[in-house]
Amino acid sequence: MAKPYIFVTRKCSTQQLQPLYEIADVEMWPEEEVPCPRDVLLEKAKTATGLLTMLSDKIDEELLSKSDNLQVIANLAVGYDNIDIQYAKSKGITVCNTPDILTDSTADLTFGLLLATARRITEAAEYVKDNQWKSWGPLLLAGYDVHHKTIGIVGMGKIGQAVAKRALGFDMNVLYHNRNPNEKVEQQLGVQYATFEELLTKSDYVVCLTPLTPQTRNLFDFEAFERMKNTAIFINVSRGAVVKEDDLYKALTQNEIAGCGLDVFVNEPISATHPLVSLRNVVALPHIGSASYETRHAMMRLCAENIYAVLQGKKPRTEVKL
């Protein structure tokens, strides 16, 4: 009997995927930073029993309709808006993601991005590297305090809660907005629910951690930025498409807000010519929210465990439910 065939769409640690090599023929796209081309992915998916995919891989009806052997897709991410979940389920394909594992690492990065933007840390580091530091000045590269300020978190899921804990360590006042209030979180952390409009007007730092849904797409438009304080800083570590980037650029150049830190963009990767990158008050990162060795290796292991379980006729640890 032929072994199952698993295609991995980006170079990963073979050590973390070791269980798969024991039960299947595993083929891996050899590049770590260059994505597998669409035509290659379509061809590989035709015969694959399992796919280990990245958030940048489009697993749509076109691909799934030709993948008659496919039993399981393991997405190396918490999000799965790159996968047509309903169509996959209709074909009996199990879809898995990697929740929980990356919560703290992403929260660390989120708060680090907030600090870097507020205190102009990356700008100051480049100032030294560019040999511009000639003397000390009382307002040289002055930024904004973080302690004792108000942070508004849009999306109080597990990552949002982890960011709130870090904010409390800085003696910040924490507001949050969800589709529904979470009384348990309010009691545990001492945070306060606010409407979206209230959060925007009251917060010194607005942090977006909401998933991308039809309701959150373009949530942050020019009107939203207009509601924010002129001294406010916007941080996005969720999905690029929750923001209208042209509106954000307009808000920054018209001093509607003071700055922003972005780990995600509508179309990735971006280049140095992207309009937002040209602005002094923008800190732009290449989607590294969960990019620590420990977390990424754990995500790879979970993907391998999920695929292994399905191919062995067992229930995976983290199946995406409709």
C-alpha positions in Angstrom: 0.0 0.0 0.0 1.4 3.4 -1.0 2.3 5.8 1.7 0.4 9.1 2.1 1.9 12.1 0.4 2.3 15.3 2.3 3.4 18.6 0.8 4.8 21.4 3.0 4.5 24.8 1.3 7.5 26.5 2.9 10.9 25.2 4.3 10.3 24.1 7.9 12.4 22.3 10.5 12.5 18.6 9.6 13.2 17.9 13.2 9.8 19.4 14.2 8.0 17.5 11.4 9.8 14.2 12.1 6.6 12.2 13.0 5.3 12.8 9.4 8.4 11.2 7.9 7.6 8.0 9.8 4.2 7.5 8.1 4.3 9.4 4.8 6.3 10.6 1.9 7.0 14.3 2.7 8.0 16.9 0.1 8.9 20.4 1.2 9.2 23.6 -0.8 12.9 24.4 -0.4 12.7 28.1 0.2 12.1 29.7 3.6 11.2 33.2 2.5 10.1 32.7 -1.1 6.6 31.3 -1.3 5.7 28.2 -3.3 4.3 29.4 -6.6 0.6 29.0 -7.2 1.0 26.7 -10.2 3.3 24.4 -8.2 0.9 24.3 -5.2 -2.0 23.5 -7.5 0.0 20.6 -9.0 1.2 19.2 -5.7 -2.3 19.5 -4.1 -3.8 17.3 -6.8 -2.1 14.2 -5.3 -1.5 15.3 -1.7 -3.0 13.5 1.2 -2.0 16.3 3.5 -1.0 19.9 3.2 1.0 22.0 5.6 0.3 25.5 4.6 1.2 29.1 5.4 -1.2 32.1 5.8 0.1 33.4 2.4 -1.1 30.2 0.6 -4.5 30.6 -1.0 -6.4 27.3 -0.4 -9.6 28.1 -2.4 -12.2 26.2 -4.3 -10.0 26.0 -7.4 -7.4 24.1 -5.5 -9.7 22.0 -3.3 -11.9 20.9 -6.2 -8.9 19.2 -7.8 -7.5 17.7 -4.6 -9.4 14.4 -4.5 -6.9 12.6 -2.2 -6.7 15.5 0.3 -7.7 14.6 3.9 -6.1 17.3 6.0 -4.8 20.8 5.9 -2.7 22.2 8.7 -2.3 25.9 8.6 0.8 27.3 10.3 -1.1 30.2 11.9 -4.0 31.0 14.2 -5.9 32.6 11.4 -7.3 30.7 8.5 -8.9 33.3 6.2 -6.7 32.0 3.5 -8.7 28.7 3.4 -12.2 28.2 2.1 -13.2 26.3 5.2 -16.8 25.6 4.1 -15.8 24.1 0.8 -13.0 22.0 2.5 -15.5 20.7 5.0 -18.0 19.8 2.2 -15.3 17.6 0.8 -14.6 15.9 4.1 -11.2 17.6 4.5 -10.1 18.4 8.1 -8.6 21.9 8.6 -6.4 22.7 11.6 -4.7 25.8 12.9 -2.2 26.6 15.6 -4.0 28.5 18.4 -2.8 29.3 21.9 0.9 28.4 21.2 1.7 31.9 19.8 -0.3 34.0 22.3 2.5 35.2 24.5 5.0 35.6 21.7 2.6 37.7 19.7 1.7 39.8 22.8 5.4 40.4 23.4 5.8 41.6 19.9 2.7 43.8 20.1 3.8 45.6 23.2 7.3 45.9 21.9 6.0 47.5 18.7 3.9 49.9 20.9 7.0 50.9 22.9 9.1 51.2 19.8 6.6 53.5 18.1 5.8 55.6 21.2 9.4 56.1 22.2 10.8 56.2 18.6 13.2 53.4 19.4 13.9 52.1 15.9 14.2 55.7 14.6 16.7 56.5 17.4 18.7 53.4 16.6 18.9 54.3 12.9 19.9 57.9 14.0 23.0 56.5 15.7 23.8 54.1 12.9 23.5 56.9 10.3 26.1 58.9 12.3 23.6 61.7 13.0 24.1 61.9 16.8 26.2 65.0 17.3 25.0 66.3 20.6 22.4 65.9 23.3 19.2 68.0 23.2 16.3 68.3 25.6 13.8 67.1 23.0 16.1 65.0 20.8 13.9 62.2 19.5 11.3 62.8 22.2 8.4 60.4 22.1 5.4 59.7 24.2 5.1 58.0 27.6 3.4 54.7 27.9 3.0 54.3 31.6 -0.3 55.7 33.1 -1.8 56.2 29.7 -5.0 54.6 28.3 -4.7 51.6 25.9 -7.7 50.5 23.9 -7.6 46.9 22.7 -9.9 46.0 19.8 -10.3 42.2 20.0 -10.0 40.8 23.5 -9.2 37.3 22.6 -6.3 35.4 24.1 -3.7 37.6 22.5 -5.7 40.7 23.5 -5.8 39.5 27.1 -2.1 38.8 27.1 -1.4 42.4 25.8 -3.7 43.7 28.6 -1.7 41.9 31.2 1.5 43.6 29.9 -0.2 47.0 29.8 -1.3 46.6 33.4 2.4 46.1 34.3 2.9 49.6 32.9 0.1 51.0 35.1 -2.0 51.6 32.0 -5.8 52.0 32.0 -7.1 49.3 29.8 -10.2 49.6 27.6 -11.3 46.9 25.2 -13.9 46.3 22.5 -15.4 43.0 21.4 -18.6 42.0 19.7 -19.8 41.3 23.2 -18.5 42.3 26.7 -16.5 39.6 28.5 -17.4 39.9 32.2 -15.0 37.2 33.2 -12.1 39.0 31.7 -13.2 42.2 33.2 -13.2 40.6 36.7 -9.9 38.8 36.2 -7.9 41.7 34.7 -9.8 44.8 35.8 -10.3 46.0 32.3 -13.3 48.0 31.1 -15.5 47.4 28.1 -16.1 50.4 25.7 -18.0 50.8 22.5 -15.8 51.1 19.4 -16.4 54.9 19.2 -15.7 55.4 23.0 -12.5 53.4 22.7 -11.2 55.5 19.8 -11.9 58.8 21.5 -10.5 57.9 24.9 -7.4 55.8 24.1 -3.8 57.1 23.8 -2.9 53.8 22.2 -5.3 51.8 20.0 -4.2 48.3 19.4 -6.0 46.1 16.8 -6.0 42.4 17.5 -9.3 41.4 15.9 -9.6 38.6 13.4 -10.4 39.5 9.8 -14.1 39.0 9.1 -16.6 40.7 6.8 -17.5 42.9 9.7 -13.9 43.9 10.6 -12.6 44.4 7.0 -11.8 48.1 6.6 -12.8 48.7 10.2 -10.1 51.4 10.6 -11.0 54.0 8.0 -10.4 57.7 8.0 -13.5 58.3 10.1 -12.1 56.0 12.8 -8.7 57.8 12.8 -10.5 61.2 12.9 -12.1 60.1 16.2 -8.8 59.3 17.8 -6.7 61.8 19.7 -4.1 63.8 17.7 -1.5 62.3 20.0 -2.8 58.8 19.7 -0.8 55.9 18.3 -2.3 53.1 16.3 -0.9 49.5 16.4 -2.0 46.7 14.1 -0.8 43.1 14.7 -4.0 41.4 13.4 -4.6 41.5 9.6 -3.7 44.2 7.1 -7.2 44.3 5.6 -8.8 45.6 8.8 -7.2 48.9 7.8 -7.8 51.2 4.8 -4.1 51.9 4.2 -4.8 55.0 2.1 -6.9 56.4 4.9 -4.2 55.6 7.5 -1.6 57.4 5.3 -3.9 60.4 5.1 -4.5 60.4 8.8 -0.8 60.4 9.6 0.1 63.1 7.1 -2.7 65.3 8.2 -1.8 64.8 11.9 -5.0 63.2 12.8 -2.9 60.7 14.8 0.7 60.8 16.0 2.0 57.6 14.7 1.5 53.9 14.0 3.2 50.5 14.3 2.3 47.9 11.8 3.3 44.2 11.6 0.7 43.4 8.9 -0.3 44.9 5.6 -3.1 44.4 3.0 -0.7 43.0 0.4 2.4 41.3 1.7 5.3 41.5 1.4 5.6 45.3 1.0 8.6 47.1 -0.4 10.6 50.2 0.8 8.5 52.2 -1.7 5.2 51.6 0.2 3.8 55.0 1.1 3.5 54.2 4.8 7.1 53.2 5.0 8.2 56.6 3.8 6.7 58.3 7.0 9.0 59.1 9.9 6.2 58.3 12.4 5.6 54.7 11.1 7.3 51.6 12.4 6.9 48.8 9.9 7.7 45.2 10.6 7.6 42.1 8.2 4.8 40.1 9.9 6.9 38.7 12.7 4.3 38.6 15.5 5.0 35.0 16.5 8.6 34.8 15.1 10.6 33.4 18.0 12.4 30.1 17.6 10.5 28.5 20.4 7.1 29.5 19.1 7.6 28.8 15.5 9.0 25.4 16.2 6.1 24.6 18.5 3.7 25.7 15.7 5.4 23.3 13.3 5.2 20.5 15.8 1.5 21.1 16.3 0.9 21.1 12.5 2.8 17.8 12.3 0.8 16.3 15.2 -2.5 17.3 13.6 -1.7 15.8 10.2 -0.3 12.7 11.9 -3.5 12.2 13.9 -5.9 12.6 10.9 -3.9 10.2 8.7 -3.9 7.7 11.6 -7.7 8.0 11.9 -7.6 9.9 15.1 -8.9 13.3 16.2 -6.5 16.2 15.7 -5.7 18.6 18.6 -6.8 21.8 17.0 -9.4 21.3 14.3 -11.1 24.5 13.0 -14.8 24.3 13.6 -17.4 26.0 11.5 
